[in-house]
Structures are given as C-alpha cells and as structure tokens.
Amino acid sequence: MSCAIILQGPIGSGKTKTCLELVERARAEGVSTGGVVSPRVFIDGRLVGYDGLEPASGEVFPLARLRERAEGPGWFSHGGMIYLFSAPGFERANEALRLSAEDSGRPMLIFVDEFGRLEDAGLGLRPGASRVSEALKGGVVSVYTCRTNLVSAVEGLLRGKVEETHVVGPGGADALWGLICEHLWS
C-alpha cells in the first residue's frame, strides 16, 4: 500500500530533526533512504540558511542563504524572501528526488523536506516532489514536510496518487517509525 506522511508544523518545530532521526533509524534497520532533507545552517549561532542533505549518500550542498551569505553564481530570489536560493542546489535536490522516485521498487523511505512557499509557487523542490508522488507504490513511504498552512497544498499534490496519507506533527520519531514500518512491508 502506498503511503505518504505529511510532517507539518511551524518553523523551528522539529520537522527536519524528526526526518534526520528517521534517516538514522532507517539506516540502523537496513531500510533504503532517498530524497532530500534540509537542515539549517548556523554561523556563530546565527541562522544563515539551509543545506540539502541526500540521505542515501550523506552528501550536503547549499540550498538557501541569507542574501549577504550567498556566494558564487546561480542564486535567485523569490517574493521578497530574506533568502537567496541556489539554482544548482535545487537542480541537485530535484535530481535526488527523481532518482529516488525511479528507484522506488523496493522498501524505501523518501524525504521531501521542505515543501514551502517556493514549492507552492511551482519552484524549488516542486518538480522532484511531484515525481515522488507519482511514483509511490507499495513498500515505499514518503515523508513530506511543510508548514501547517501548506498542508492542503501537499495533500493536493498527493491526491489520487497514494492510497493512504497521514498528517502528523514533529517529534515522536519512534511512533512515526512504527507507522512507517507498517507500510514498508505491507
């Protein structure tokens, strides 16, 4: 049975931390992981942006930086947001999501962290998030993170493509792991 989990909550509520705990749990249990997780980047205790982390390889790359911290070519702005976004970073993240979607013929946990304002506007991770939603089948669980106000947008992306959707809050990785296991081997 195909399953998607929407992990929702406000900024700083622990969505990405929960995803990282699930990545570690999956590794410990021998479950393949894919997609992208977006941990925060701090310099001298100050939040300066977000990176992309490929759970399968552990490789990290820049996704978003405060305007004064964006270095090199390929950065774009959107809607007056305080961050600039890395076009090469999002290309890489979408490629990781595409490859995860194509590899979803075995028990696997795929992360789409985070479906935000960019994705709601059709940018950022939206192409990869769509590919993952279209490829979901039995034995694959996807975890989409978003702020509470974007739950309906993620539900719309998943509508008609997955058999079961669960909307949960962050934290409680052990309980969430149990839900994931129910679907990985169903």
C-alpha positions, 0 to 999 in steps of 0.5 A: 500500500502506498503511503505518504506522511505529511510532517507539518508544523511551524518553523523551528518545530522539529520537522527536519530533526524528526526526518534526520532521526528517521534517516538514522533509524532507517539506516540502523534497520537496513531500510533504503533512504532517498530524497532530500532533507534540509537542515539549517545552517548556523554561523556563530549561532546565527541562522544563515540558511539551509543545506540539502542533505541526500540521505542515501549518500550523506552528501550536503550542498547549499540550498538557501542563504541569507542574501549577504551569505550567498556566494558564487553564481546561480542564486535567485530570489523569490517574493521578497524572501530574506533568502537567496536560493541556489539554482544548482542546489535545487537542480541537485535536490530535484535530481535526488528526488527523481532518482529516488522516485525511479528507484522506488521498487523496493522498501524505501523511505523518501524525504521531501523536506521542505515543501514551502512557499517556493514549492507552492509557487511551482519552484524549488523542490516542486518538480522532484516532489511531484515525481515522488508522488507519482511514483509511490507504490507499495513498500515505499513511504514518503515523508513530506514536510511543510508548514501547517498552512501548506498542508492542503497544498501537499495533500493536493499534490498527493491526491489520487496518487497514494492510497493512504496519507497521514498528517502528523506533527514533529517529534515522536520519531519512534511512533512515526517509525512504527507507522512507517514500518507498517507500510514498508512491508505491507 
